[in-house]
Amino acid sequence: MVSKLLNVNNKKITVIGAARSGVSAALLLKKYGANVFVSDLSSTEKIQEYLNILRTNYIQYETGLHSEKVFDCSLMVISPGVPSNSSVVLDAISRGIKVISEVELAYHFCPAKIIAITGSNGKTTTTSLIGKIFESAGKEHVVAGNIGVAFSSVVESLTENSTAIIEVSSFQLDHIEQFKPDVSVLLNITPDHLDRYDNSMEKYSASKAKIFKNQTEKEYLIYNYDDPVISNLVCDSKATLLPFSTKIELEKGAYIDWVNKKVILSNNEEKSVVIGIDQIGIRGIHNFYNSLAAILAARVMNISLNSIALALKDFKGVEHRLEFVRELNGVRYINDSKATNVDSVYYALTAFENPVILILGGRDKGNDYTKLKPVVKSKVKKIIAIGESANKIKNEFRNVEIANSMQEAVNLAAGFAVTGDIVLLSPACASFDWFNNYEHRGNVFKELVMKL
């Protein structure tokens, strides 16, 4: 396989970030003849498993700093965890070095059709659900991207007959140039990661909109009709538009008929019932949006309504997203560690009728908790504040206890809970103060709950 757009043979290329995405990018580049150098600010101990892979493949690297050597290149590839406004990126750009994201690199080597999914919330669920539908239909595919499998690690397993279903974050979209999905999915845009966008919703939204910037009328843009930010953005798209809504009946797209409790696929005069809403395996209004988006993506790729319906019935959600852990003494414990922004927590709380003890906090990304206050007042009996944002949370809400570890948080929550209550880890914050990532945070929570 030869890159369709990018010649890397004998080129000096620096990869910033030596974790999952960075190492995958480095291996892909090395295979196609590039002279690769990898640099990561982390300590050697923290990323030892990834450094072992680089060492085995004779790829040079450095840790603990970005030395002058990172600029001895014609191309810089950055991992999603590297902020666009970091000094190493800004310095490279000022020196005239081209900077691209790992997802852009992988795109150049991808022979398959691409469905790309982005949004502030629901990306992982929607990506996984589309994968489940493809699996139900027996279609050749891979699920990758921001979901935990680097896009660059799977491109070589793809053919022209397969489909890459990839979750993409705004960080990955910040440095694309030619990336053009056959189908792009834009779920929602709400405040998130504003610390990396100068606290500007406009900059954050513009980053999300890059998912369709290279699309033409030959490609499809599936979007949330009910999201005012998105409805405004898609006016600039040249792609064929397919909206979805839970609020109105659409002439073309997917929507919910609340009277008959059905999901409807509409193509002007022709309307098809996909599934009854009570048959969908994942609950909550946010998951109805995710399901509508997945249905449209599958139909664009000619998957039958029967295969779609079967997958929607069978799909029970993803790990760390409203994941049931156990019931003990009549108390249910729910792991929603993937809720790293305020809107995710809002949707999580609206999914429950029973009183909630909420474990909230971590590394704050410029959160405004105003939206949460009414739902917290009506649903939450106690907040356990954790991590760097604990004091901010205590100042924002009433009835807050601060825990200095996840162990203490779980113990406090269990102590406050009575039969019928729900203990919910739904942090609204990044995990990097106490944990490696949200998966690590969720797994620690689950382990502690199982030991109660």
HELIX and SHEET records of a PDB file:
HELIX    1   1 ARG A   20  LYS A   31  1                                  12    
HELIX    2   2 GLN A   48  THR A   56  1                                   9    
HELIX    3   3 GLU A   68  PHE A   71  5                                   4    
HELIX    4   4 SER A   87  SER A   94  1                                   8    
HELIX    5   5 GLU A  102  TYR A  107  1                                   6    
HELIX    6   6 LYS A  123  ALA A  137  1                                  15    
HELIX    7   7 PHE A  151  SER A  153  5                                   3    
HELIX    8   8 VAL A  155  SER A  157  5                                   3    
HELIX    9   9 SER A  170  ASP A  174  1                                   5    
HELIX   10  10 LEU A  194  ARG A  196  5                                   3    
HELIX   11  11 MET A  201  ALA A  209  1                                   9    
HELIX   12  12 LYS A  210  PHE A  212  5                                   3    
HELIX   13  13 PRO A  228  LEU A  233  1                                   6    
HELIX   14  14 VAL A  234  ASP A  236  5                                   3    
HELIX   15  15 ILE A  277  GLN A  279  5                                   3    
HELIX   16  16 ILE A  285  VAL A  300  1                                  16    
HELIX   17  17 LEU A  305  ASP A  314  1                                  10    
HELIX   18  18 VAL A  342  THR A  350  1                                   9    
HELIX   19  19 TYR A  369  LYS A  371  5                                   3    
HELIX   20  20 LEU A  372  LYS A  379  1                                   8    
HELIX   21  21 ALA A  390  GLU A  396  1                                   7    
HELIX   22  22 MET A  406  PHE A  416  1                                  11    
HELIX   23  23 TYR A  438  LYS A  451  1                                  14    
SHEET    1   A 5 GLN A  60  THR A  63  0                                        
SHEET    2   A 5 ASN A  35  ASP A  40  1                                        
SHEET    3   A 5 LYS A  12  ILE A  16  1                                        
SHEET    4   A 5 LEU A  75  ILE A  78  1                                        
SHEET    5   A 5 LYS A  98  SER A 101  1                                        
SHEET    1   B 9 HIS A 141  GLY A 145  0                                        
SHEET    2   B 9 THR A 163  GLU A 167  1                                        
SHEET    3   B 9 LYS A 113  THR A 118  1                                        
SHEET    4   B 9 VAL A 183  LEU A 186  1                                        
SHEET    5   B 9 TYR A 220  ASN A 224  1                                        
SHEET    6   B 9 THR A 240  SER A 245  1                                        
SHEET    7   B 9 LYS A 252  ASP A 257  1                                        
SHEET    8   B 9 LYS A 262  ASN A 267 -1                                        
SHEET    9   B 9 GLU A 270  GLY A 276 -1                                        
SHEET    1   C 6 GLU A 323  LEU A 328  0                                        
SHEET    2   C 6 VAL A 331  ASN A 335 -1                                        
SHEET    3   C 6 ILE A 422  LEU A 425  1                                        
SHEET    4   C 6 VAL A 356  GLY A 361  1                                        
SHEET    5   C 6 VAL A 380  ILE A 386  1                                        
SHEET    6   C 6 VAL A 400  ILE A 402  1                                        
END                                                                             
